Amino acid sequence: MKIAVIGCGTMGRTHGAEWIRMPGIELVGVCDMQEEAAIALAGNLETKAYFNFDQMVSEAGPDVVDVCLPTHMHKEFVLRTARHGKHIICEKPIGLSPEEADEMAVVSEQHGVRLFIGHVVRFFPSYSDIRRKAAEGVIGKPGVLHTRRMGGNPGIAKTWYANSDISGGVILDLMIHDIDFAQSIFGKAVSVYAMNRRHESLDYALATLRFENGGIAHLEGYWGFPGPFTTSVELAGSGGVIRFNSEDAVSLKNFKANRDLSDTPDVAIPKSPFMHNPYYLELAHFVECLRTGTEPGITIADARSALKTGLAAIESAASGRPVRIQ
């Protein structure tokens, strides 16, 4: 299966490194309007650099295009890829509005191609284990979920993140991981109350989701945290509690004073040993779905629902009032 990557930034580098390790996959090209980025990544991955998307698709002939572009560019390149008749893997969030998501889904279907959305937290072993235990009733009926996700502010190095109109800010870009995770346990949220504080290099949000089955989720997202990228989960049910903290996997902790907030890893990966990281598992899952025709573990409807809930959280934070999700 031939794969091409559009976007040679953080996610393009992350996905590209996994594609070249995967059996049965040929990375036939990477593309970016910033020629230096494309050339550097192509050199690292031993593939061809392109600076024009249509030229890459025409010359390289990929079966799948992996869209690793900033959020506001997802719709354009998903539609262009679909019209080329190529399958699509697109980074989360699916887009900036439900209408964008709907158009992307419709056009992909019209051109007979598959569209997959990369909500990678579904493939983190700890998170998938928590979901499995919850489904198996290990802690009885799940009732309350607490999550935390915090790290350096990516807007320091890449200004598009700092523009909430095109990135969605910390809620739509970071917290959306935990929105999707919460909804994978409780179902779709019916209301949200959120707060959001932005100041210089800080973007902090706290959201409470309510679900039709009575479940409640408290989600915390933080760009600008001066320590290492950290995630944690606590799921309480009628028969017990499941807890996870990414820092528990680190046997020796060293925190430096006056740390440079921009000095953070490109992406978060588990700190405990593993054979394949979650990005590899995610991409391999999508490839298997293409080969077998099966539905992915994360559907377009799931990605659209997470987007809609995230937008409701942004609306709530702006108004100071709870928002009912239709």
SELUM-585196 format. One record per residue (C-alpha): residue number from 1; residue in three letters; x, y, z. Coordinates in Angstrom, 1 decimal, decimal comma. Layout:
BEGIN
i  aa  east  north  up
NUM  ALA  X  Y  Z .
...
This chain:
BEGIN
i  aa  east  north  up
1  MET  0,0  0,0  0,0 .
2  LYS  1,4  3,4  -1,1 .
3  ILE  1,2  6,3  1,4 .
4  ALA  1,9  10,0  0,9 .
5  VAL  2,0  12,6  3,7 .
6  ILE  0,8  16,2  3,3 .
7  GLY  2,2  18,4  6,0 .
8  CYS  5,8  18,1  7,2 .
9  GLY  5,5  19,6  10,7 .
10  THR  5,1  17,8  14,0 .
11  MET  2,4  15,3  13,0 .
12  GLY  3,9  14,7  9,5 .
13  ARG  7,2  13,8  11,1 .
14  THR  5,5  11,6  13,7 .
15  HIS  3,4  9,7  11,2 .
16  GLY  6,2  9,4  8,7 .
17  ALA  8,5  7,8  11,2 .
18  GLU  5,8  5,1  11,8 .
19  TRP  4,9  4,6  8,1 .
20  ILE  8,5  3,6  7,2 .
21  ARG  8,5  1,0  10,0 .
22  MET  5,3  -0,7  8,9 .
23  PRO  5,4  -3,9  6,9 .
24  GLY  3,6  -3,8  3,5 .
25  ILE  3,8  0,0  3,4 .
26  GLU  5,7  2,2  0,9 .
27  LEU  6,0  5,9  1,8 .
28  VAL  6,0  7,4  -1,7 .
29  GLY  6,3  11,1  -0,9 .
30  VAL  5,9  13,9  1,6 .
31  CYS  4,6  17,4  0,7 .
32  ASP  4,8  20,8  2,2 .
33  MET  4,7  24,4  0,8 .
34  GLN  7,7  25,1  3,0 .
35  GLU  10,3  23,5  0,8 .
36  GLU  13,0  23,2  3,6 .
37  ALA  10,6  21,2  5,8 .
38  ALA  9,7  18,8  2,9 .
39  ILE  13,3  18,3  1,9 .
40  ALA  14,4  17,7  5,5 .
41  LEU  11,6  15,1  6,2 .
42  ALA  12,0  13,4  2,8 .
43  GLY  15,8  13,0  3,6 .
44  ASN  15,1  11,5  7,0 .
45  LEU  12,5  9,1  5,7 .
46  GLU  14,3  8,3  2,4 .
47  THR  11,4  9,3  0,2 .
48  LYS  10,7  12,1  -2,3 .
49  ALA  9,9  15,7  -1,4 .
50  TYR  7,1  17,5  -3,1 .
51  PHE  6,0  21,2  -2,9 .
52  ASN  2,8  20,8  -4,9 .
53  PHE  0,0  18,5  -3,7 .
54  ASP  -1,5  17,7  -7,0 .
55  GLN  1,9  16,9  -8,5 .
56  MET  2,6  14,5  -5,6 .
57  VAL  -0,7  12,7  -6,1 .
58  SER  -0,2  12,5  -9,8 .
59  GLU  3,4  11,4  -9,9 .
60  ALA  3,7  9,3  -6,7 .
61  GLY  0,3  7,6  -7,1 .
62  PRO  -0,5  6,9  -3,4 .
63  ASP  -3,4  4,7  -2,3 .
64  VAL  -3,7  6,8  0,8 .
65  VAL  -3,0  10,5  1,7 .
66  ASP  -2,2  11,2  5,3 .
67  VAL  -3,3  14,8  6,1 .
68  CYS  -1,1  16,2  8,8 .
69  LEU  -1,9  19,9  8,3 .
70  PRO  -3,1  22,6  10,7 .
71  THR  -6,8  22,2  11,5 .
72  HIS  -8,1  25,0  9,3 .
73  MET  -6,6  23,3  6,3 .
74  HIS  -8,2  19,8  6,9 .
75  LYS  -11,3  20,4  4,9 .
76  GLU  -9,6  21,7  1,7 .
77  PHE  -7,1  18,9  1,5 .
78  VAL  -9,5  16,1  2,5 .
79  LEU  -11,8  17,2  -0,3 .
80  ARG  -9,0  17,5  -2,8 .
81  THR  -7,7  14,1  -1,9 .
82  ALA  -11,2  12,6  -2,2 .
83  ARG  -11,6  14,1  -5,6 .
84  HIS  -8,4  12,4  -6,6 .
85  GLY  -10,0  9,1  -5,6 .
86  LYS  -7,5  8,5  -2,8 .
87  HIS  -8,3  7,2  0,7 .
88  ILE  -7,7  9,7  3,5 .
89  ILE  -6,3  9,6  7,0 .
90  CYS  -6,8  13,0  8,7 .
91  GLU  -5,5  14,3  12,0 .
92  LYS  -7,9  15,4  14,7 .
93  PRO  -10,0  17,4  15,1 .
94  ILE  -11,9  16,6  11,9 .
95  GLY  -12,5  20,3  11,2 .
96  LEU  -13,6  23,6  12,7 .
97  SER  -17,4  23,0  12,4 .
98  PRO  -19,9  20,2  12,1 .
99  GLU  -20,7  21,5  8,6 .
100  GLU  -17,1  21,0  7,5 .
101  ALA  -17,2  17,5  8,9 .
102  ASP  -20,4  16,7  7,1 .
103  GLU  -19,1  17,9  3,8 .
104  MET  -15,9  16,0  4,2 .
105  ALA  -17,8  12,8  4,9 .
106  VAL  -20,3  13,3  2,0 .
107  VAL  -17,6  14,1  -0,6 .
108  SER  -15,5  11,1  0,5 .
109  GLU  -18,5  8,8  0,2 .
110  GLN  -19,4  10,3  -3,2 .
111  HIS  -15,9  9,5  -4,6 .
112  GLY  -15,9  6,0  -3,1 .
113  VAL  -13,0  6,6  -0,7 .
114  ARG  -12,6  6,0  3,1 .
115  LEU  -12,0  8,8  5,6 .
116  PHE  -10,3  8,1  8,9 .
117  ILE  -9,8  10,6  11,7 .
118  GLY  -6,8  10,3  14,0 .
119  HIS  -8,0  10,5  17,6 .
120  VAL  -4,8  8,7  18,8 .
121  VAL  -5,7  8,5  22,5 .
122  ARG  -8,0  5,6  21,6 .
123  PHE  -4,8  3,7  20,9 .
124  PHE  -2,8  4,6  24,1 .
125  PRO  -2,6  1,3  26,0 .
126  SER  -3,6  2,8  29,4 .
127  TYR  -6,7  4,5  27,9 .
128  SER  -7,8  1,5  25,9 .
129  ASP  -7,4  -0,6  29,0 .
130  ILE  -9,6  1,7  31,1 .
131  ARG  -12,3  1,7  28,4 .
132  ARG  -12,1  -2,1  28,3 .
133  LYS  -12,4  -2,5  32,1 .
134  ALA  -15,3  0,0  32,2 .
135  ALA  -17,1  -2,0  29,5 .
136  GLU  -16,5  -5,3  31,3 .
137  GLY  -18,0  -3,9  34,5 .
138  VAL  -14,8  -4,1  36,6 .
139  ILE  -15,8  -1,0  38,6 .
140  GLY  -19,6  -1,5  38,2 .
141  LYS  -21,5  1,3  36,5 .
142  PRO  -19,2  4,2  35,5 .
143  GLY  -20,4  7,4  37,1 .
144  VAL  -17,7  10,1  37,3 .
145  LEU  -14,6  10,7  35,1 .
146  HIS  -11,8  13,1  35,9 .
147  THR  -9,1  13,8  33,2 .
148  ARG  -6,1  16,1  33,0 .
149  ARG  -3,9  16,8  30,0 .
150  MET  -1,2  19,5  30,2 .
151  GLY  2,1  20,5  28,6 .
152  GLY  4,0  23,3  27,0 .
153  ASN  2,2  25,8  24,8 .
154  PRO  2,7  24,9  21,1 .
155  GLY  1,7  28,4  20,1 .
156  ILE  5,2  29,6  21,2 .
157  ALA  6,9  27,7  18,4 .
158  LYS  4,0  27,6  15,8 .
159  THR  1,8  30,7  15,8 .
160  TRP  -1,2  29,1  14,2 .
161  TYR  -1,9  27,3  17,5 .
162  ALA  -2,2  30,6  19,3 .
163  ASN  -4,9  31,8  16,8 .
164  SER  -8,0  30,1  18,3 .
165  ASP  -10,0  31,0  15,2 .
166  ILE  -8,0  28,5  13,2 .
167  SER  -6,9  26,0  15,9 .
168  GLY  -9,7  26,0  18,4 .
169  GLY  -7,3  26,7  21,2 .
170  VAL  -6,6  24,3  24,0 .
171  ILE  -10,2  23,0  24,0 .
172  LEU  -10,4  21,9  20,4 .
173  ASP  -6,8  20,9  19,9 .
174  LEU  -5,9  19,3  23,2 .
175  MET  -9,0  18,7  25,4 .
176  ILE  -10,8  17,1  22,5 .
177  HIS  -8,7  14,0  23,2 .
178  ASP  -10,5  13,6  26,5 .
179  ILE  -13,8  14,7  25,2 .
180  ASP  -13,7  11,8  22,8 .
181  PHE  -12,4  9,5  25,5 .
182  ALA  -15,3  10,5  27,8 .
183  GLN  -17,9  10,0  25,1 .
184  SER  -16,4  6,6  24,3 .
185  ILE  -17,3  5,6  27,8 .
186  PHE  -20,6  7,4  28,6 .
187  GLY  -22,0  8,1  25,1 .
188  LYS  -22,7  11,5  23,7 .
189  ALA  -22,7  14,5  26,1 .
190  VAL  -26,0  16,3  26,5 .
191  SER  -24,6  19,5  28,1 .
192  VAL  -21,3  21,2  29,0 .
193  TYR  -20,2  24,0  31,3 .
194  ALA  -16,7  25,3  30,7 .
195  MET  -14,2  28,0  31,7 .
196  ASN  -11,2  29,1  29,6 .
197  ARG  -8,4  31,4  30,6 .
198  ARG  -5,9  32,8  28,1 .
199  HIS  -2,9  34,9  29,1 .
200  GLU  0,3  35,4  27,2 .
201  SER  1,7  31,9  26,8 .
202  LEU  -1,1  30,2  28,9 .
203  ASP  -4,3  28,6  27,6 .
204  TYR  -6,2  26,8  30,3 .
205  ALA  -9,7  25,2  30,2 .
206  LEU  -11,9  23,3  32,6 .
207  ALA  -15,1  21,6  31,3 .
208  THR  -17,8  19,6  33,0 .
209  LEU  -19,8  17,3  30,7 .
210  ARG  -23,1  15,7  31,6 .
211  PHE  -24,4  12,6  29,9 .
212  GLU  -27,9  11,2  29,3 .
213  ASN  -27,2  8,1  31,5 .
214  GLY  -26,3  10,4  34,5 .
215  GLY  -22,5  10,2  34,0 .
216  ILE  -20,4  13,3  34,6 .
217  ALA  -16,9  14,1  33,3 .
218  HIS  -14,6  16,8  34,5 .
219  LEU  -11,9  17,6  31,9 .
220  GLU  -8,9  19,8  32,4 .
221  GLY  -6,6  21,0  29,6 .
222  TYR  -3,6  23,2  30,0 .
223  TRP  -1,2  24,7  27,5 .
224  GLY  1,7  26,5  29,2 .
225  PHE  2,4  24,0  32,0 .
226  PRO  6,1  24,5  33,0 .
227  GLY  6,7  20,8  33,7 .
228  PRO  6,7  17,7  31,4 .
229  PHE  3,7  16,7  29,3 .
230  THR  1,4  14,9  31,8 .
231  THR  -1,9  13,1  31,5 .
232  SER  -4,1  11,5  34,2 .
233  VAL  -7,4  9,7  34,4 .
234  GLU  -9,7  8,7  37,3 .
235  LEU  -12,9  6,8  36,5 .
236  ALA  -15,2  6,1  39,5 .
237  GLY  -18,0  3,6  39,3 .
238  SER  -20,5  2,0  41,6 .
239  GLY  -18,1  -0,8  42,4 .
240  GLY  -14,7  0,9  42,4 .
241  VAL  -12,2  3,3  40,9 .
242  ILE  -9,6  3,1  38,1 .
243  ARG  -6,7  5,6  38,2 .
244  PHE  -3,9  6,4  35,8 .
245  ASN  -1,2  9,0  35,8 .
246  SER  1,5  9,2  33,1 .
247  GLU  4,1  10,3  35,7 .
248  ASP  3,6  7,1  37,7 .
249  ALA  5,5  5,3  34,9 .
250  VAL  8,6  7,4  35,6 .
251  SER  10,8  5,9  38,3 .
252  LEU  13,1  9,0  38,6 .
253  LYS  11,7  12,5  38,3 .
254  ASN  13,8  15,6  37,7 .
255  PHE  12,1  19,0  37,4 .
256  LYS  14,2  21,9  36,3 .
257  ALA  13,5  25,5  37,5 .
258  ASN  12,8  28,2  34,9 .
259  ARG  12,2  25,7  32,2 .
260  ASP  11,7  27,0  28,7 .
261  LEU  8,0  26,5  28,0 .
262  SER  8,8  25,7  24,3 .
263  ASP  11,1  22,9  25,2 .
264  THR  8,6  20,1  25,0 .
265  PRO  8,4  16,9  23,0 .
266  ASP  6,7  17,1  19,6 .
267  VAL  4,0  14,7  20,7 .
268  ALA  3,1  12,8  23,8 .
269  ILE  3,9  9,0  23,9 .
270  PRO  3,7  6,6  26,9 .
271  LYS  6,7  6,7  29,1 .
272  SER  6,8  3,0  29,8 .
273  PRO  8,4  0,5  27,4 .
274  PHE  6,5  -0,6  24,4 .
275  MET  7,1  -2,3  21,0 .
276  HIS  4,9  0,0  19,0 .
277  ASN  3,8  3,5  20,0 .
278  PRO  0,1  4,6  19,8 .
279  TYR  0,7  6,4  16,5 .
280  TYR  1,9  3,2  14,9 .
281  LEU  -1,1  1,3  16,3 .
282  GLU  -3,5  3,9  15,1 .
283  LEU  -2,1  4,0  11,5 .
284  ALA  -1,9  0,2  11,3 .
285  HIS  -5,5  0,0  12,5 .
286  PHE  -6,6  2,3  9,6 .
287  VAL  -4,6  0,3  7,1 .
288  GLU  -6,2  -3,0  8,3 .
289  CYS  -9,7  -1,4  8,0 .
290  LEU  -8,8  -0,5  4,4 .
291  ARG  -7,6  -4,0  3,6 .
292  THR  -10,5  -5,8  5,2 .
293  GLY  -13,3  -3,2  4,6 .
294  THR  -14,1  -3,1  8,4 .
295  GLU  -15,3  -0,1  10,4 .
296  PRO  -12,6  1,7  12,4 .
297  GLY  -12,7  1,9  16,2 .
298  ILE  -13,0  5,7  15,9 .
299  THR  -15,7  6,6  13,3 .
300  ILE  -16,4  9,9  11,5 .
301  ALA  -19,6  10,2  13,7 .
302  ASP  -17,4  9,9  16,8 .
303  ALA  -15,0  12,6  15,5 .
304  ARG  -17,9  14,9  14,6 .
305  SER  -19,5  14,4  18,0 .
306  ALA  -16,2  15,2  19,8 .
307  LEU  -15,9  18,4  17,6 .
308  LYS  -19,5  19,4  18,4 .
309  THR  -19,0  18,9  22,1 .
310  GLY  -15,7  20,9  22,0 .
311  LEU  -17,4  23,8  20,2 .
312  ALA  -20,2  23,7  22,8 .
313  ALA  -17,5  24,0  25,5 .
314  ILE  -16,0  27,0  23,7 .
315  GLU  -19,4  28,6  23,5 .
316  SER  -20,0  27,9  27,2 .
317  ALA  -16,6  29,4  28,2 .
318  ALA  -17,4  32,6  26,2 .
319  SER  -21,0  33,0  27,6 .
320  GLY  -20,3  31,8  31,2 .
321  ARG  -23,4  29,6  31,0 .
322  PRO  -24,0  25,9  30,5 .
323  VAL  -24,7  24,9  26,9 .
324  ARG  -27,1  22,2  25,9 .
325  ILE  -25,8  20,0  23,1 .
326  GLN  -28,6  19,3  20,5 .
